[in-house]
Every structure is written in C-alpha cells, then in structure tokens.
Amino acid sequence: MNIHIASPQPSFWNQTMTTLKSSSSIKHIGLLALLCACLLVAANAHDMFLKFDSYFLNPNSRATVRLINGTFRTSENAVTRDRMADVSLVKPAGERTHPPLTDWRDLGNTALLTLQTGEAGTYVAGLYTKPRELTMNAAAFNRYLAQEGLPDTLAARKRDGELTRESRERYSKHVKAVFQVGETHTDTYKTVLGYPVEIIPQQNPYELKTGQTLEVLCVKGGQPIVGQYVLAGREFKGKEVAAPSVRTDQQGVARIVLKGPGRWYVKFIHMSPVKDAPINYESKWATLTFELR
C-alpha cells in the first residue's frame, strides 16, 4: 500500500506566520527554513487515533477497532497495554464498560480490539494513555512544534528567546471514536468520558450531511479551552484530505465544515510551559474520529 502524506492546511502556514509576526519581526532565517521543511507533515505526524474500517456496523455483531499510533493512515508501532490508563465503550443506553486489556492483540505495528455491538444506536469508544516523558534538543523540539501544529508554543519560544533551549516534555494521548450501529440515532455521541483533555461533539455526526458544520467542544480538566488550535481532515477513496484549521471560540467550541464523505478526524494538542519541575512542557493530545457518508 502506498503511504500518502496529507498536504498541509494552508491556514497552518498562515497561522504560524501571523503568530510569529505578532510577537516580533522575523529575524531568525533558520526558523523560517525549519517551518518550510516541516509543512509537508504538519497534518498528523505523531498522532493516535481509534479507527474502524467502517463506522457503520450491524447490531449484535463483532467489529475490530484499530489503535493507530502515527498518522491517520499508518501506525508506526503497537501501543503496549501497560501504557493504557483507560479503555471505555459507551452503549446507546449510556452504559459504560471497560474492555479488559487482555482483549487487545497486535497485528504488526497496530494494536487491535474486537468489540461486540448490541442494540442499535450511537456508540462511543475511548482510550487514554499514561504520561510519558521525552527530552529533545532545541532544534528537534522546534521542528516538532512546527510539524504538530503548535504555532503558539513556537512563537512563545521565539518571543522569550528560548529557541536554543532543549525541551523536557511530559505527554499523554486521549482518543475517541463515535460509531453508528443500525439505523437508530441516540444521544450517546455527547458522552463525556472525563479524560484530562477531550473532544465532545455537539451534534450527532450521523445526523449530519456533506456541507454541514460539526461543532465540537474542546475541554481540559472538564473546562472549555479558549483559542485552542484545532486540525481536522478525512480519508476518502485512499487519499487524505486536510480541512482548514480553526480555533475554538470563547465557549471552547470549534466548528468543522464537513466538506465531503469519508472517515474524519478532529484533533488538538494542548501544550503548557511548566516551571520549577523536572519538565519544562506538558502536552495533552486529543483526537476524535467518525465517518460521514
């Protein structure tokens, strides 16, 4: 299978340049070269997703969900069970179960979980990982910020004269998938799992059509995140199509225009500087997937 790397959202470059310019005039030619080199992989370089081959399932059937650790289309390695802090399945009536870690298996670079559906309705699957720590030299960290779509952190490092400072980052990842069983739509799509960061749809994706807008609430610690940079895209007929990046409003809501069918993702990374600790940054990653016909 050929690996397709999504073209970068045009607004990623615009947003990054606007943020950098707003902090001061651009004096670091090396930083500009770094940004240019990283644009080709800005869409989803090191993400994690829960992904079905089809998000439309039959009642009382078995289906496999893949935990993708890499890009939306390719998993770079299988996530080990000891990293999983929570695995949840929410059924249409609101019952939340926790599939045991022993139900997971690996196939190559991907961890797989087979689920049993029940009654018709909208289901939610979720997982989040325990924190890990990572140290990078300054140049590698700056590239990483550009690749992953973190213009605010990159601009803050430039503003504060920290472009040459290495990073010690604590990170964790929080993933959800909303899938549809049978024809009955239920309110389960808006279930709050209570993860450290989370993307919560404000409409049932399976009641929307191409051209309509999905609103998603982005929260950290249960509170709306204002001004969060959010990326989205979809996979359709073997190709990945990036959607324009957006920011959350004063209520923490981002609006994603669903411009076509396919398997969709919405994602953000919330990164904060940390002082007086063994680390100097903490990032919390969130993704949401669903399908539009």
C-alpha positions as CSV (number, residue, x, y, z in Angstrom):
1,M,0.0,0.0,0.0
2,N,1.3,3.4,-0.9
3,I,1.6,5.8,2.0
4,H,0.0,9.2,1.3
5,I,1.1,12.2,3.4
6,A,-1.6,14.8,3.5
7,S,-0.9,18.2,2.1
8,P,-0.7,20.8,4.9
9,Q,-3.6,23.0,5.6
10,P,-3.0,26.4,4.0
11,S,-4.1,28.1,7.3
12,F,-1.3,26.3,9.2
13,W,1.4,28.3,7.5
14,N,-0.7,31.5,7.7
15,Q,-1.5,31.0,11.3
16,T,2.1,30.2,12.2
17,M,3.5,33.2,10.3
18,T,0.8,35.5,11.8
19,T,1.6,34.4,15.3
20,L,5.3,34.8,14.8
21,K,5.0,38.2,13.3
22,S,2.7,39.4,16.0
23,S,5.3,38.7,18.6
24,S,8.2,40.5,16.9
25,S,9.8,40.9,13.5
26,I,11.2,37.8,11.9
27,K,15.0,37.8,12.4
28,H,15.7,34.1,12.5
29,I,16.1,32.8,9.0
30,G,16.9,29.3,10.3
31,L,13.4,29.2,11.9
32,L,11.8,30.1,8.6
33,A,13.7,27.3,6.9
34,L,12.6,24.9,9.7
35,L,8.9,25.8,9.1
36,C,9.1,25.3,5.4
37,A,10.7,21.9,5.8
38,C,8.1,20.7,8.2
39,L,4.9,21.8,6.4
40,L,4.6,18.5,4.4
41,V,4.0,16.6,7.6
42,A,2.1,19.2,9.6
43,A,-1.3,17.4,9.4
44,N,-0.7,14.4,11.7
45,A,2.9,13.3,12.2
46,H,2.8,11.5,15.6
47,D,-0.9,11.2,16.5
48,M,-3.0,8.5,18.0
49,F,-6.5,7.5,16.7
50,L,-9.2,4.9,17.3
51,K,-10.2,3.9,13.8
52,F,-12.7,1.5,12.3
53,D,-12.6,0.2,8.7
54,S,-16.3,1.2,8.7
55,Y,-18.0,3.2,11.4
56,F,-21.4,1.8,10.3
57,L,-22.0,-1.5,12.0
58,N,-24.8,-4.0,12.4
59,P,-26.5,-4.7,15.8
60,N,-25.3,-7.8,17.7
61,S,-22.2,-8.2,15.6
62,R,-18.4,-8.2,16.1
63,A,-16.1,-5.4,14.8
64,T,-12.5,-4.6,15.2
65,V,-11.2,-1.1,16.1
66,R,-7.5,-0.3,15.5
67,L,-5.4,1.9,17.7
68,I,-3.3,3.9,15.2
69,N,-0.1,5.3,16.6
70,G,1.5,7.5,14.0
71,T,-0.5,9.1,11.2
72,F,-4.2,8.8,10.4
73,R,-3.4,6.1,7.8
74,T,-0.3,4.4,9.1
75,S,0.6,3.1,12.6
76,E,4.3,3.2,13.4
77,N,4.2,0.9,16.4
78,A,1.7,-1.0,18.5
79,V,0.8,0.6,21.8
80,T,1.7,-1.6,24.7
81,R,-1.0,-2.5,27.3
82,D,0.9,-1.0,30.2
83,R,0.5,2.4,28.6
84,M,-3.3,2.3,28.6
85,A,-4.8,4.2,31.5
86,D,-8.4,3.7,30.4
87,V,-10.3,1.8,27.7
88,S,-14.1,2.6,27.5
89,L,-17.1,1.6,25.5
90,V,-20.3,3.5,25.9
91,K,-23.5,1.9,24.6
92,P,-26.7,3.6,23.4
93,A,-28.4,3.4,26.8
94,G,-25.4,5.1,28.4
95,E,-23.9,2.0,30.0
96,R,-20.1,2.4,30.1
97,T,-18.0,-0.7,30.1
98,H,-14.2,-1.2,30.2
99,P,-12.9,-4.0,27.9
100,P,-10.1,-5.8,29.6
101,L,-6.6,-5.2,28.4
102,T,-6.3,-8.9,27.6
103,D,-8.8,-8.5,24.8
104,W,-6.2,-6.5,22.8
105,R,-3.9,-8.1,20.3
106,D,-1.2,-6.9,18.0
107,L,-1.1,-7.2,14.2
108,G,2.2,-5.8,13.0
109,N,2.5,-2.2,14.2
110,T,-1.1,-1.9,15.3
111,A,-3.0,-2.8,18.4
112,L,-6.5,-4.2,17.7
113,L,-9.6,-4.6,19.9
114,T,-12.6,-6.7,18.9
115,L,-15.9,-5.2,20.2
116,Q,-19.3,-6.8,20.4
117,T,-22.2,-4.5,19.5
118,G,-25.6,-4.8,20.9
119,E,-28.7,-2.8,20.3
120,A,-29.0,-0.2,17.6
121,G,-27.8,3.3,18.4
122,T,-24.7,5.6,18.5
123,Y,-21.7,4.2,20.4
124,V,-18.5,5.9,21.8
125,A,-15.2,4.1,22.3
126,G,-12.4,5.9,24.2
127,L,-8.8,5.3,25.4
128,Y,-6.2,7.4,27.0
129,T,-2.5,6.7,27.8
130,K,-0.4,7.2,30.9
131,P,2.0,10.1,30.7
132,R,5.5,9.6,29.3
133,E,8.4,12.0,29.2
134,L,10.6,12.9,26.3
135,T,13.8,15.0,26.0
136,M,14.7,16.7,22.7
137,N,17.4,19.2,21.8
138,A,16.3,22.7,20.8
139,A,16.4,22.2,17.1
140,A,14.4,18.9,17.2
141,F,11.8,20.4,19.5
142,N,11.3,23.5,17.3
143,R,10.8,21.1,14.3
144,Y,8.4,19.1,16.4
145,L,6.3,22.1,17.2
146,A,6.1,23.1,13.6
147,Q,5.2,19.5,12.5
148,E,2.5,19.0,15.0
149,G,0.7,22.3,14.6
150,L,1.7,24.2,17.7
151,P,2.3,27.8,16.4
152,D,1.6,29.4,19.8
153,T,4.3,27.5,21.6
154,L,6.8,28.1,18.8
155,A,6.0,31.8,18.8
156,A,6.4,31.9,22.6
157,R,9.8,30.3,22.4
158,K,10.8,32.9,19.9
159,R,9.4,35.8,21.9
160,D,11.1,34.6,25.1
161,G,14.5,33.9,23.4
162,E,14.2,30.2,24.1
163,L,14.7,28.8,20.6
164,T,18.0,27.3,21.7
165,R,16.7,25.7,24.9
166,E,16.1,21.9,24.9
167,S,12.8,20.5,26.0
168,R,11.8,18.0,28.6
169,E,8.2,17.2,27.8
170,R,5.6,15.1,29.6
171,Y,2.9,14.0,27.2
172,S,-0.3,11.8,27.1
173,K,-2.8,11.0,24.4
174,H,-6.6,10.8,24.6
175,V,-8.6,9.3,21.8
176,K,-12.3,8.7,21.0
177,A,-14.3,7.3,18.2
178,V,-18.1,7.7,17.6
179,F,-19.6,4.9,15.6
180,Q,-23.1,4.0,14.4
181,V,-24.8,0.7,14.9
182,G,-28.0,0.1,12.9
183,E,-30.3,3.0,12.0
184,T,-31.3,4.4,15.4
185,H,-29.5,7.6,16.5
186,T,-29.0,8.2,20.2
187,D,-27.5,11.0,22.3
188,T,-24.6,8.8,23.4
189,Y,-22.3,10.8,21.0
190,K,-22.0,13.6,23.5
191,T,-21.0,11.4,26.4
192,V,-18.2,13.0,28.5
193,L,-15.6,10.4,29.4
194,G,-13.8,12.7,31.9
195,Y,-10.4,12.4,30.2
196,P,-7.8,15.1,31.0
197,V,-8.5,16.6,27.6
198,E,-11.4,15.6,25.4
199,I,-13.3,16.5,22.2
200,I,-17.0,16.3,22.6
201,P,-19.3,16.5,19.6
202,Q,-22.2,18.9,20.0
203,Q,-24.3,17.2,17.3
204,N,-24.6,13.6,16.3
205,P,-22.2,13.2,13.3
206,Y,-24.5,10.6,11.9
207,E,-27.3,13.1,11.6
208,L,-25.2,15.5,9.5
209,K,-24.6,15.6,5.8
210,T,-21.8,16.9,3.5
211,G,-21.6,20.7,3.7
212,Q,-23.0,21.0,7.2
213,T,-20.9,22.0,10.2
214,L,-20.0,19.9,13.2
215,E,-19.4,21.8,16.4
216,V,-17.0,20.2,18.9
217,L,-16.3,21.3,22.5
218,C,-12.7,21.1,23.4
219,V,-12.0,20.7,27.2
220,K,-9.1,20.4,29.6
221,G,-9.9,19.2,33.1
222,G,-13.6,19.5,32.2
223,Q,-13.3,23.2,31.4
224,P,-13.6,24.8,27.9
225,I,-10.3,25.7,26.2
226,V,-10.5,29.2,24.6
227,G,-8.5,29.8,21.4
228,Q,-7.3,26.3,21.0
229,Y,-5.8,25.5,17.6
230,V,-7.7,22.6,16.1
231,L,-7.0,20.5,13.0
232,A,-9.3,18.2,11.0
233,G,-9.3,16.0,7.9
234,R,-10.7,13.0,6.3
235,E,-9.7,9.9,4.4
236,F,-11.7,9.1,1.3
237,K,-11.0,6.6,-1.5
238,G,-7.5,6.0,-0.3
239,K,-6.5,9.7,-0.1
240,E,-6.3,12.0,2.9
241,V,-7.8,15.5,2.5
242,A,-7.0,18.1,5.1
243,A,-9.6,20.6,6.3
244,P,-8.8,24.2,7.2
245,S,-7.5,24.7,10.7
246,V,-9.7,26.6,13.2
247,R,-9.6,28.0,16.7
248,T,-12.1,27.5,19.5
249,D,-14.3,30.4,20.5
250,Q,-15.0,31.9,23.9
251,Q,-17.1,28.8,24.8
252,G,-14.3,26.4,23.7
253,V,-16.2,25.3,20.6
254,A,-14.6,24.7,17.2
255,R,-16.6,24.5,14.1
256,I,-15.6,22.0,11.4
257,V,-17.2,22.2,8.0
258,L,-17.8,18.7,6.7
259,K,-16.9,19.2,3.1
260,G,-17.0,15.6,1.9
261,P,-17.6,12.0,2.8
262,G,-15.1,9.7,4.4
263,R,-13.5,8.8,7.7
264,W,-13.0,12.0,9.6
265,Y,-10.6,13.1,12.4
266,V,-10.6,16.2,14.6
267,K,-7.6,16.8,16.8
268,F,-5.8,19.2,19.0
269,I,-2.7,19.3,21.3
270,H,-2.8,21.5,24.4
271,M,0.8,22.3,25.4
272,S,1.7,24.4,28.5
273,P,5.0,25.5,29.9
274,V,5.9,24.1,33.3
275,K,8.2,25.9,35.8
276,D,10.1,24.6,38.8
277,A,9.7,20.9,37.8
278,P,11.8,18.2,36.2
279,I,10.0,19.0,32.9
280,N,9.5,22.3,31.1
281,Y,6.5,21.5,29.0
282,E,3.4,19.3,29.3
283,S,1.3,18.3,26.3
284,K,-2.1,16.6,26.2
285,W,-3.3,15.3,22.9
286,A,-6.9,14.7,21.9
287,T,-8.4,13.1,18.8
288,L,-11.9,12.2,17.7
289,T,-12.9,10.1,14.7
290,F,-16.2,9.3,12.9
291,E,-17.5,8.7,9.4
292,L,-19.6,10.7,7.0
293,R,-21.4,9.1,4.1
